[in-house]
């Protein structure tokens, strides 16, 4: 049985809530990420939300991550079956 952690990666862009769209766009060019569909917004180790790449590129240059991000993003804990993970993601859409 596959679980969500089997499919997860840590190689994703992570920013703080006060980073603006220009800074985040530049960060995406500084290294290669395994997955960059979403940008993770954190305060230290605390997850705050997600930014969809589409929302980042349509945002004004100086709009901050806390304005762009989806604060209602579902959290999936380690060990959760991939079917439950997929169902949770689809329900959130």
N, C-alpha and C positions, 0 to 999 in steps of 0.2 A: 504494500500500500504506500503510495506516495504521500508525503506530507509537505506542507508549505515550505518548510525549511530546506527541503531537497531542491527546491526551485528558486530559492532566494539568492540574492547577491548583495555584497556590501559595497560593490564598485558602482555607486550611484552619486550624483551630485547632492551635496548637503549644504544648506545656507542658513543664516540667521534671519530672524523676522525683520530686522532693520535693513537688510541688503536690498538695494534697489534693482530694478529690472536690468539696467545697463551692467551693473556689477555681476549679476547672475549670468547674463548672456556671455560676458567675458570669461567667467569661470568655466563655462562649458567648452571654451576653446583651449583651455590651459592643460588639459589632460584627456585621455581616452577613458570613457566609462563603459562598463559592461552593459548598462541599461540607463537611458536618459529620457524615458518617456515622461517621467515625473521628477521634480526636484523636491527633495525632502527638506522641510523647514523645522529646525530644532533650536532649542535654547539649552545649551550644554548637552546633556543626555536626554532631555525631555522632548518628545515628539510633539510638534505643534500643528502640523498639517502638510499638505501636498500642493505643489504647483504643477498643473498640466503644462506641458511644453507649448501647447497652443495658446494657453492663457499668458504665458511668459512673453511670447513673441508678439502678442497683440496689445500688451500693456504699454503704457507710456513709460518713457525712459527712467524717470525718477519715482515711479510708483514702487512702494516697498512690498516685500514678500508677504508681510502680514495682511496687506490689502488684497493681493492676488491669490493667496493660497485658499485651498478648501479646508476649512477648520473642522469640518464634519467627516473627514476621511476615516473609514473604518480601520481599526487595528486588528491584526491577526496575530495571535500569540504562537510561539514555536510549538510544534507538535500537532497543529490542526491539519486535518485531512484536506487535500487539495480541492475536493468537491465542495466542502464547506467554505473554503476560501473563495472559490469561484462564485458560489451562490451569494456570499456576502458582498463581493465586488459588484456583481450584476444588480443586486438590490439597491446599492448605493447610487448607481449611475443615475 
